[in-house]
Amino acid sequence: MPIDVHQLDAGAWISVNDTREVSVGDLWWLARHDVCPCEMADFLAEGFVEVGVDPPTIEARIAGQCIACGASDVTDWLTVGRVIDGEFYSVVPESVHVPRRRTRLARSE
């Protein structure tokens, strides 16, 4: 089953199958990251830079800022959710996430 994924409103939303599913403004708890020198970054998502699909996973690179040290950067790929049997299930941003470098994702616009 094809998954239609897009960035909307200048990177403020991720649309999955024509429904706005993930928005900026959440705090993401990042471990083993390159965003800043903090061991664990409390990262404020300010914009989605890229989105991609690695079925069933929806991933994104997110621009934002660590609220602990103030450093701004763009993450490597973070899982934002999964599509299972045609239904989108979002991750919990407040749980611990580990950004990953990915090259195999099918990128969406």
N, C-alpha and C positions, 0 to 999 in steps of 0.2 A: 504494500500500500504506500503510495507516494506521500511524503510529508512536505507541506508548503510552509516555509519559514522565511520571515522578512523582518528587517528593522523598520520601525515607523517613527515619525515625528522626530527626525534628526537624531536617532539613536535612543530615544526615551522609552521605547517599547519594543518588545519582541512579539511578533504575531506568529502564531502556529495555526495552520489551517484556517486562516482568515479570522482568527479571534485573538484579541490582545491578551496575552498571557503573563508576561513578565515585564515589570517596569523598573526604572532606576529609583534611587532613593533608599534602597535597602542597605543595611550593614552586612557585609560578608566577612566571616571569620576565616582568615587565610593562614594556612601552615605551609612550610617549605615553599616559599614564594620568593620572587625577585622584586617585589614592589618597593620595599624599604628595608632598613636594617632591623626592624622589630622582629622578634622571633615569631610572634603571632600578630598579624595585622588585622585591625578592626577597620575594614575597608569600606568606605562609603561609595556605592556605585553611582556614578554621575552620567554615564552614557555607554551604550553598547557600540563598540567599534566594529566588530565583525560577528556574524553568527554563522553557525554551520550545523550540519546534520551528519551523524554517524549512527544510523538507525540502530536502536530506537532512541538514541541519545541526542538531545539538542544542547549545543555548547555555544559559548560566547567568549569573546575577549572584551573586558570591561574597563573603561577609563574611570578613574576615581582617585580617592585620597585616603591615606591612613589617618584616622582621626587621633591616633596616639602621638605620632611624630610629625604629621603634616605633609609627608612626602606624597607627591602625585605621580601616577604612572598608569600604564595599561597592563592588565594581567595577561598571563598566558591563558589557554583555554580552560574555562570552568564549565562544568555541567550545570545547566539551569533547569533541566527537566528531561522527561522521557515521554514518548508517545507509545502507548500500549493499547492494542486493539482499537486504534483510532482516537483514543482519549489522551489528553495531555496531563501529565502529573509533574508539578513543579517540585524542585528541591526546597529545603528549608535554608534560606541564606544564613541564618544564625548558627547553623551547625558548622562543623569544621570542614573546610574545602581545601583541596590541594590542586593548584593550577598545574596543567600539563601542557607540554609542547606537543602540538599535533600538526601533522602535514597531510593526513589522509582524509580530512573532513571535506565534504561537499559543501562549499561555501554558498551562501544565499545572499541576496541583495536586499 
